[in-house]
Amino acid sequence: MEVALVVLFIVAIIAAPFATLYLISTFRRRKGEKLPPPQPYDNDGPDGY
């Protein structure tokens, strides 16, 4: 039983940042703010990016 609690604790620690990011993104969408679209990389630049 204690082993299961420790495993759950570790999984919660690992998953906490992802859950926070997910909650923040859904909260922003509910407020009506549109997330900016990802900027496409243009390969024509002198640095190659």
N, C-alpha and C positions, 0 to 999 in steps of 0.2 A: 504493500500500500504506500509506504513512504517512497519507494522507487518511482511509482506512478506520479506522485506529487512533484518529485524533483524533475522528472521528465516534462511534466506540464509546465513547471516553472521555467525551465530552460527554453521550451518552445515559445512560451509567452514573451520571454525576453528577446528572443530572435524575431518574433513576429510583430513586436510592438512598433518599431519604426515604420514598417510597411502599413500596418493598420492606421497609424497616425496620418501618414501621407494619403491613404485612401479616404479617411474621414475628412481631411482638409480639402481634398479635391472635390468630393461630393458636396461638402458644405458650400464651396465656392460656386459650384454649378447651381445649387438651389438658390443662392442669392442672385443669380442671373449674370454673374461675371463669366464671360466666355474665356476659357483658357486660350492663350495665344497659340496659334498653330506653330509647330516646329519649323524653324527656318531651314530650308534646304541648303545643303552645301553647294557652292558653285566651284567647280573644279578648274575654273579659268584663272583663279587668283595666282599671283606670283609665288605664294608659299605652297601651292599645291593642294590646299584644303578646300 
